[in-house]
Amino acid sequence: MRILFAASPSIAVPALEAICHIQGIELAGVLTNPDTPKGRSAAPAPTEIGEAAQRLNITPILKPLKLDSAARERIAGLKCDLLVSFAYGHFFGPKFLALFPMGGINIHPSLLPKYRGPSPIQAAILNRDSVTGVSIQTLAGEMDCGDILAVEQIQLTGRETSTSLGEIAAQKAAVMLPAALEKIADGTAKMSAQNHSEAAYCKLFTKDDGIIDWSQNASEIDAKIRAFNPWPLCRTVHNGKELFILESDIYTGAETGGGRFPSGKVLGIDKNSGILIQTGEGVLAVTKLQYQTKKALFWRDFLNGARDFLSSQL
């Protein structure tokens, strides 16, 4: 069975590596997004999947801007049987899917039908779920609505960031995918329809979603900080300067008297927990911060260079 693997970000790299070691499965090529400017030099650089495909000596690596007739003609020449997608970032239309006699499957890091859409990992953290997972579904005419081929749960501790949860989901997908492909190849795959009445959707986040509203409670703000790490990062303003809050926790120490102060007030420090900031309900303990254009600092080091931070209003 010949497959085309369509993906772009690092979460899909372990799955790509796993495919390379499945007997009876031939990787006919990789489809990924075009190179984009990165770093201070702004030189064009490949996606994480593009880099991995180069490292693994996979050819061809296709990087079309659009899945137009030219792209379809190129891919038709590869004579693939199945499309495998994982966070590619583009919708596959009927003309494109018609190129694959066995159809396509998509890896999605949620327990479908929950969190259909572009940001299921962030959504699970923002909503402070106790469990999420990885689903492998068939590609359908509507987003994330296909039949389920395989699903595995991931138990959450409540301290995950999007980075750490993404790494867990990536490894989980890499373990699940070989068995799913082998079942498709030998005709033993069993699909189950999603319960569409239980569907929930997540949105595509923007930079503005990272602005901290200190009137929210400490649990909500902490979840937001974890969900938006590494992007778009949560930020506030201190003395007219943009300040990123990179790591935090809900403060459970001794009474601070913080309830008498306005939301966003820097109350002081706890030697074990970090910088204490009043929220709409509860106190947030911040441990890692970064002024824009400056490097990220542990809270003690940050205070050494920001003497006016304590007792300030964010």
Disulfide bonds with the S-S distance in Angstrom:
none
